Amino acid sequence: MTTKKTTRITVSFSENEYSALEAIARQQDASMSWVVRRAVSEYFEHHTEPKQEEMLLKSDKLKKAQ
């Protein structure tokens, strides 16, 4: 099994956003972290130019090789 190296960040949400994330996590039977990671992944899928996406993939491959 391969594991991806991750980097931790801190993010602040309004009370309404936090409550919405909690509700989604409960509905999905998932952690709030999973919901946020999924949202970021979906954002990248819909809002990155093909060149940016290619750069992200290359960066990920370089990190794996190290």
C-alpha distances in whole Angstrom, upper triangle without the diagonal:
4,7,10,13,16,19,21,25,28,29,33,34,37,38,38,34,33,34,33,29,30,31,29,26,28,28,25,24,21,22,24,21,19,23,24,20,21,25,24,21,24,27,25,25,29,30,29,31,29,29,28,25,25,25,22,20,21,21,17,17,19,17,14,16,17
4,7,10,12,16,19,22,25,27,30,32,35,36,36,33,31,33,32,28,29,31,28,25,28,28,25,24,21,21,23,20,18,22,22,18,19,23,21,19,22,25,23,23,27,28,26,28,26,26,25,22,21,22,19,17,18,17,13,13,15,13,10,13,14
4,6,9,13,15,18,22,23,27,28,32,33,33,30,28,30,29,25,26,28,26,23,26,26,23,22,19,18,20,17,16,19,19,16,17,20,19,17,21,22,21,22,25,26,25,27,26,26,23,21,21,21,17,16,17,16,12,13,15,12,10,13,14
4,6,10,13,16,19,21,24,26,30,31,31,28,26,29,28,24,25,27,25,22,25,26,23,23,19,18,19,15,14,18,17,13,15,18,16,15,18,20,18,19,22,23,21,24,23,22,20,18,18,17,14,13,14,13,9,11,12,9,8,12,12
4,7,10,13,17,19,23,25,29,30,31,27,26,29,28,24,26,28,26,23,26,28,24,24,21,19,19,15,15,18,17,14,16,19,17,16,20,20,19,20,24,24,22,24,24,23,20,19,19,17,14,14,15,12,9,11,12,8,8,12,11
4,7,10,13,15,19,21,25,26,27,24,22,25,25,21,22,25,23,21,24,25,22,22,18,16,16,12,13,16,14,11,14,16,14,14,18,18,17,19,22,22,20,23,23,23,19,18,19,17,14,15,16,13,11,13,14,11,11,15,14
4,7,10,13,17,19,23,25,26,22,21,24,24,21,22,25,23,21,24,26,24,24,20,17,16,13,14,16,14,12,15,16,14,15,18,18,17,20,22,21,20,23,24,23,19,19,20,18,15,16,17,14,12,16,15,12,14,17,16
4,7,10,13,16,20,22,23,20,18,21,22,18,19,23,21,19,22,24,22,22,18,15,14,11,13,15,12,11,15,16,14,15,19,18,18,21,23,22,22,25,26,25,22,21,23,21,17,19,21,17,16,19,19,16,17,21,19
4,7,10,13,17,19,20,17,16,20,20,17,18,22,21,19,22,24,23,23,19,16,14,11,14,15,12,11,15,15,13,15,18,17,17,21,22,21,21,24,25,25,21,21,23,21,18,20,22,18,18,21,21,18,20,23,22
4,7,10,14,16,18,15,13,17,18,15,17,20,20,18,21,24,22,22,19,16,13,11,14,15,12,13,16,15,14,17,19,18,19,22,23,22,23,26,28,27,24,24,26,24,21,23,25,22,21,25,25,22,24,27,26
4,7,10,13,14,11,11,14,15,13,15,18,17,17,20,22,21,21,18,15,12,11,14,13,10,12,15,13,12,16,18,16,17,21,21,20,21,25,27,27,23,23,26,24,21,24,26,23,22,26,26,24,26,29,28
4,7,9,12,9,9,12,14,12,14,17,17,17,20,22,22,22,19,16,13,13,16,15,12,15,17,15,15,18,20,18,20,23,23,22,23,27,29,29,26,26,29,27,24,27,29,27,26,30,30,28,29,33,32
4,6,8,6,6,9,10,9,12,14,15,15,18,19,20,21,18,16,12,13,16,14,11,15,16,14,14,18,19,17,20,22,22,21,23,27,29,30,27,26,30,29,26,28,31,28,28,31,32,30,31,35,34
4,5,5,6,9,10,11,12,14,15,16,18,20,21,22,20,18,14,16,18,16,14,18,19,16,17,21,21,19,22,25,24,23,26,29,32,33,29,29,33,32,29,32,34,32,31,35,36,33,35,38,38
4,6,5,6,9,10,11,12,14,15,17,18,20,21,19,17,14,16,19,16,15,19,20,18,19,23,23,22,25,27,26,26,28,32,35,36,32,32,35,35,32,34,37,34,33,37,38,36,37,41,40
4,5,5,6,9,10,11,12,14,15,17,18,20,19,17,14,17,18,15,15,19,19,16,18,22,21,20,23,25,24,24,27,31,33,35,31,31,34,34,31,33,36,34,33,37,38,36,37,41,41
4,5,5,6,9,10,11,12,14,15,16,18,17,15,11,13,15,12,11,15,15,13,15,18,17,16,20,22,21,21,24,27,30,31,28,27,31,30,27,30,33,31,30,33,35,32,34,37,37
4,5,5,6,9,10,10,12,14,15,16,15,13,9,11,14,11,11,14,15,14,15,19,19,18,21,23,23,23,25,29,31,33,29,28,32,31,28,30,33,31,29,33,34,32,33,36,36
4,5,5,6,9,10,11,12,14,15,14,13,10,14,15,12,13,17,17,15,18,21,20,20,23,25,25,25,28,31,34,35,32,31,34,34,31,33,36,34,32,36,37,35,36,39,39
4,5,5,6,9,10,11,12,14,13,13,10,13,14,11,11,15,14,13,16,18,17,17,21,22,21,22,25,29,31,33,30,28,32,32,29,30,34,32,30,34,36,34,34,38,38
4,5,5,6,9,10,10,12,10,9,6,9,10,7,8,12,12,10,13,15,15,16,19,20,20,21,23,27,29,31,27,26,29,29,26,28,31,29,27,31,32,30,31,34,35
4,6,5,6,9,10,10,9,8,6,10,11,9,11,14,14,14,16,18,18,19,22,23,24,25,27,31,32,34,31,29,32,32,29,30,33,32,30,33,35,32,32,36,36
4,5,5,6,9,10,10,10,9,13,13,10,12,16,15,14,18,19,19,20,23,24,24,25,28,31,33,35,32,30,34,34,30,32,35,34,31,35,37,34,34,38,39
4,5,5,6,8,8,9,8,11,10,7,10,13,11,11,15,16,15,17,20,20,20,22,25,28,30,32,29,27,30,31,27,28,32,31,28,31,34,32,32,35,36
4,5,5,6,5,6,5,9,8,6,9,12,11,12,15,16,16,18,20,21,22,23,25,29,30,32,29,27,30,30,27,28,31,30,27,30,32,30,30,33,34
4,5,5,6,8,9,12,11,10,13,15,15,15,19,20,19,21,24,24,25,27,29,33,34,36,33,31,34,34,31,31,34,33,31,33,36,33,33,37,37
4,6,8,10,11,14,12,11,14,16,14,15,18,19,18,20,23,23,24,26,28,32,33,35,32,30,33,34,30,31,34,33,31,34,36,34,33,37,38
4,5,8,10,12,10,8,12,13,12,13,16,16,16,19,21,21,22,24,26,29,30,32,30,27,30,31,28,28,31,30,28,30,33,31,30,34,35
4,7,10,12,10,10,14,15,14,15,18,19,19,21,23,23,25,27,29,32,33,35,32,29,32,33,29,29,32,31,28,31,33,31,30,34,35
4,7,8,6,7,10,11,11,13,15,16,16,19,21,21,23,25,26,30,30,32,29,27,29,30,26,26,29,28,25,28,30,28,27,31,31
4,5,5,7,9,10,11,13,14,15,17,19,20,21,23,24,26,29,30,31,28,26,29,29,25,25,29,27,24,27,29,26,26,30,30
4,5,5,6,9,10,11,12,14,15,16,19,20,21,22,24,27,29,30,27,25,28,28,24,25,28,26,24,27,29,26,26,30,30
4,5,5,6,8,10,11,12,14,15,17,18,20,21,22,25,26,27,24,22,25,24,21,22,25,23,20,23,25,22,23,26,26
4,5,5,6,9,10,10,12,14,15,16,18,20,21,24,25,26,23,21,24,24,20,20,24,22,19,22,24,22,22,25,26
4,6,5,6,9,10,11,12,14,15,17,18,20,23,24,26,23,21,24,24,21,22,25,23,21,24,26,24,24,28,29
4,5,5,6,9,10,10,12,14,15,16,18,21,23,24,21,19,22,22,18,20,23,21,19,23,25,22,23,27,27
4,5,5,6,9,10,11,12,14,15,16,19,20,22,18,16,19,19,15,16,20,18,16,19,21,19,19,23,24
4,5,5,6,9,10,11,12,14,15,19,19,21,18,16,19,20,16,17,20,19,17,20,23,21,21,25,26
4,5,5,6,9,10,11,12,14,17,19,21,18,16,19,20,17,18,21,20,19,22,24,23,23,27,28
4,5,5,6,9,10,10,11,15,17,18,15,13,17,16,13,15,18,17,16,19,21,20,21,24,25
4,5,5,6,9,10,11,14,15,16,13,11,14,15,12,13,16,15,14,17,19,18,19,22,23
4,5,5,6,9,10,13,14,17,14,12,16,17,14,15,19,18,17,20,22,22,22,25,27
4,5,5,6,8,12,13,15,13,11,15,16,13,15,19,18,17,21,23,22,23,26,27
4,5,5,5,9,10,12,9,8,11,12,10,12,15,15,14,17,19,19,20,23,24
4,6,6,9,10,12,11,8,12,13,11,12,16,16,15,18,20,21,21,24,26
4,6,9,10,13,12,10,14,15,14,15,19,19,19,21,24,24,25,27,29
4,7,9,12,10,9,13,14,13,15,18,18,18,21,23,23,24,27,28
4,6,8,6,6,10,10,10,12,14,15,16,18,20,20,22,24,25
4,5,5,6,9,10,11,12,14,15,17,19,20,21,23,25,26
4,5,5,6,9,10,11,12,14,15,16,18,20,21,23,25
4,5,5,6,9,10,10,12,14,15,16,18,20,21,23
4,5,5,6,9,10,10,12,14,15,17,18,20,21
4,5,5,6,9,10,11,12,14,15,17,19,20
4,5,5,6,9,10,11,12,14,15,17,19
4,5,5,6,8,10,10,12,14,15,17
4,6,5,6,9,10,11,12,14,16
4,5,5,6,9,10,11,12,15
4,5,5,6,9,10,11,13
4,5,5,6,9,10,11
4,5,5,6,9,10
4,5,5,6,9
4,5,5,7
4,5,5
4,5
4
